[in-house]
């Protein structure tokens, strides 16, 4: 079975072909970072237009790389939500129209589900059930993953998501867009013990909150600048970045440890864009090794948005002989726990 996957939920145009028994046989990704950089964030209308300009060419290139004609596809999976409505409509319209012309199903995919499942593509040893830490610019959640379409959200963000906090602190430090990765790079050369930032809710529950941590960082920056005539020297910037990152990572590790203890699961998956953070990956791997918990994470390129995760999720959801829903499914907001196993939707 061959599935074409299309990702256009925000500012990445991702396309991939997945083949059962072989895995991802071709993929391509077009980033919009330079397009949005002058604005310091994603401009929805520009994002949609860029998807329109690039999607068809990317699909043609990926099919050629996979040595796969459109007629050899068994289905087309596309991101149906959550995401920017205009961007979702671009990918959904392309997928639905192409699938209709080819007489194959178009499979709408939940963006978060695709992030949760991509770990299984990367590691044959990863079996259900497992706990997933899904951390990105818009989400921080802990999910008890029992199977495809069987998800129980056991921890969620109460305010700022982890990735959102990274981006906001990066702006406080005047780092270039995209701020999160820039802050992580800066933190590598700083002293995480130079500032004592709080670990929000680390000692209770499974929900997460990073707004107070962001405020503590802002106050520290204001204090440092006030003491030095408005100038924040490079060493202090590095130390603030390192201390902030350490606070986020410590909090996430504590939450994962509590989730594993409360559920009894022995497998943990890191997913989402913040899952590419090297300190988070290393600290969770060290914790897992010390506590007998297997920790899995996809390659960094598969943590951020990509077509491979959509293609793989499409293969997991495609029921042979079952047509996809009519029209285009596009849901800017879509609770993960509304999903059902394949064939029951």
Residue pairs with C-beta under 8 A, 6 or more apart in sequence:
1 19
1 20
1 74
1 75
1 315
1 318
1 320
2 17
2 18
2 19
2 20
2 66
2 68
2 72
2 73
2 74
3 17
3 18
3 19
3 73
3 74
3 75
3 76
3 77
3 107
3 311
3 312
3 314
3 315
3 318
4 15
4 16
4 17
4 59
4 62
4 63
4 73
4 75
4 76
4 77
4 95
4 311
4 314
5 14
5 15
5 16
5 17
5 18
5 76
5 77
5 78
5 109
5 307
5 308
5 309
5 310
5 311
5 312
5 313
5 314
6 14
6 15
6 55
6 59
6 76
6 77
6 78
6 79
6 91
6 94
6 95
6 307
6 310
7 13
7 14
7 15
7 78
7 79
7 91
7 111
7 114
7 305
7 306
7 307
7 309
7 310
8 14
8 51
8 55
8 78
8 79
8 83
8 87
8 88
8 90
8 91
9 79
9 81
9 82
9 83
9 84
9 87
9 88
9 91
9 111
9 305
10 42
10 47
10 83
10 84
10 87
10 305
11 31
11 32
11 33
11 35
11 36
11 42
11 47
11 87
11 305
12 29
12 30
12 31
12 32
12 304
12 305
12 306
13 29
13 30
13 32
13 50
13 51
13 54
13 55
13 58
14 27
14 28
14 29
14 30
14 305
14 306
14 307
14 308
14 310
15 27
15 28
15 29
15 55
15 58
15 59
15 61
15 62
15 307
16 24
16 26
16 27
16 28
16 62
16 306
16 307
16 308
16 310
16 311
17 24
17 25
17 26
17 27
17 62
17 63
17 66
17 68
17 73
17 311
18 24
18 25
18 121
18 308
18 311
18 312
18 314
18 315
19 25
19 66
20 315
23 121
24 121
24 308
24 311
24 312
25 65
25 66
25 68
26 62
26 63
26 65
26 66
26 68
27 62
27 306
27 307
27 308
28 58
28 61
28 62
28 65
28 307
29 301
29 306
29 307
30 50
30 54
30 58
32 42
32 46
32 47
32 50
33 177
33 178
35 46
35 47
35 50
36 42
36 43
36 46
36 47
36 177
37 176
37 177
40 171
40 177
41 177
42 84
44 84
44 85
44 86
44 87
45 86
47 84
47 86
47 87
48 84
48 86
48 87
48 89
48 90
51 87
51 90
51 91
52 90
55 90
55 91
55 94
56 94
59 94
59 98
62 307
63 69
63 70
70 98
70 102
71 102
73 102
73 104
74 104
74 318
75 99
75 104
75 105
75 106
75 107
75 314
75 315
75 318
75 324
76 95
76 98
76 99
76 102
76 104
76 105
76 106
76 107
76 314
77 95
77 106
77 107
77 108
77 109
77 310
77 311
77 313
77 314
77 315
77 317
77 318
78 91
78 92
78 94
78 95
78 96
78 106
78 107
78 108
78 109
78 310
79 88
79 91
79 92
79 109
79 111
79 114
79 310
80 88
80 92
80 108
80 109
80 110
80 328
80 329
80 330
80 331
80 334
81 88
81 108
81 110
81 111
81 329
81 330
81 331
81 332
81 333
81 334
82 110
82 111
82 112
82 138
82 331
82 332
82 333
82 334
83 111
83 332
84 332
85 330
85 332
88 330
88 331
88 332
89 328
89 330
92 106
92 108
92 328
92 329
92 330
93 328
95 106
95 328
96 106
96 324
96 327
96 328
98 106
99 105
99 106
99 324
100 106
105 318
105 322
105 323
105 324
106 324
107 314
107 317
107 318
107 324
108 324
108 325
108 329
109 310
109 313
109 314
109 317
110 313
110 334
110 336
110 339
111 305
111 334
112 134
112 139
112 141
112 336
113 148
113 149
113 151
113 313
113 336
113 339
114 309
114 310
114 312
114 313
115 134
115 136
115 271
115 272
115 303
115 309
116 132
116 134
116 143
116 145
116 151
116 269
116 271
117 148
117 309
117 312
117 313
117 316
118 271
118 298
118 302
118 308
118 309
118 312
118 313
119 126
119 132
119 269
119 270
119 271
119 296
119 297
119 298
120 126
120 312
121 298
121 302
121 308
121 309
121 312
122 296
122 297
122 298
122 299
122 302
123 296
125 294
125 296
126 267
126 269
126 294
126 296
127 267
128 145
128 146
128 147
129 144
129 145
129 146
129 147
129 265
129 267
130 145
130 265
130 267
130 268
130 269
130 296
131 142
131 143
131 144
131 145
131 256
131 259
131 260
131 263
131 265
131 267
131 268
131 269
132 142
132 143
132 145
132 268
132 269
132 270
132 271
133 141
133 142
133 252
133 255
133 256
133 259
133 268
133 269
133 270
133 271
133 272
133 275
133 284
134 140
134 141
134 142
134 143
134 271
134 272
134 275
135 141
135 161
135 162
135 163
135 252
135 270
135 271
135 272
135 273
135 274
135 275
135 280
136 161
136 162
136 163
136 272
136 273
136 274
137 161
137 163
137 164
137 167
137 180
137 273
137 274
138 161
138 163
138 164
139 157
139 161
139 163
139 272
140 156
140 157
140 161
140 162
140 163
140 208
140 210
140 252
141 153
141 155
141 156
141 157
141 208
141 336
142 153
142 154
142 155
142 156
142 206
142 255
142 256
142 259
143 151
143 152
143 153
143 154
143 336
144 151
144 152
144 153
144 154
144 259
144 263
144 265
145 151
145 269
146 152
147 341
148 316
148 317
148 341
148 342
149 317
149 339
149 340
149 341
149 342
149 344
149 345
150 341
151 336
151 337
151 339
152 337
153 336
153 337
154 206
154 259
154 262
154 263
155 205
155 206
155 207
155 208
155 255
155 259
156 207
156 208
157 207
157 208
157 209
157 210
158 207
158 208
158 209
158 211
159 209
159 210
159 211
160 168
160 209
160 210
160 211
160 214
161 208
161 210
162 208
162 210
162 248
162 252
162 274
163 180
163 272
163 273
163 274
164 210
165 210
165 211
165 213
165 214
165 248
166 179
166 180
166 183
166 184
166 245
166 248
166 274
167 178
167 179
167 180
168 179
168 214
169 179
169 183
169 214
169 217
169 240
169 241
169 244
170 179
170 180
170 182
170 183
171 179
172 217
172 218
172 221
173 183
173 186
173 221
173 232
173 237
173 240
173 241
175 182
175 183
175 186
176 182
180 273
180 274
181 276
183 241
183 244
183 245
184 241
184 245
184 277
184 278
184 279
186 237
186 238
186 241
186 242
187 238
187 241
187 242
187 244
187 245
187 246
187 279
188 242
188 278
189 238
189 242
190 235
190 237
190 238
190 239
190 240
190 241
190 242
190 243
191 238
191 239
191 242
191 243
192 239
192 242
192 243
192 245
192 246
193 243
194 236
194 239
194 240
194 242
194 243
195 220
195 239
195 240
195 243
195 244
196 243
197 213
197 216
197 217
197 220
197 243
197 244
197 246
197 247
198 212
198 213
198 216
198 247
199 213
199 247
199 250
199 251
199 254
200 208
200 209
200 210
200 211
200 212
200 213
200 251
201 207
201 208
201 209
201 251
202 250
202 251
202 254
202 255
203 254
205 258
206 255
206 258
206 259
206 262
208 251
208 252
208 255
210 248
210 251
213 244
213 247
213 248
213 251
217 240
217 244
220 240
221 232
221 240
224 232
224 236
224 240
225 231
225 232
245 277
245 279
246 279
248 280
249 277
249 279
249 280
249 283
250 283
252 280
252 284
253 280
253 283
253 284
253 287
256 268
256 284
256 287
257 287
257 291
259 265
260 266
260 268
260 291
260 293
266 292
266 293
266 294
267 293
267 294
267 295
267 296
268 284
268 288
268 293
268 294
268 295
268 296
269 295
269 296
269 297
270 280
270 281
270 284
270 295
270 296
270 297
270 303
271 297
271 298
271 303
272 303
273 303
273 304
273 305
274 280
274 303
275 281
275 297
275 298
275 303
276 300
276 303
276 304
281 297
284 295
284 297
285 295
287 293
287 295
288 294
288 295
289 295
297 303
302 308
302 309
316 342
317 342
318 342
319 342
319 343
322 343
325 345
339 345
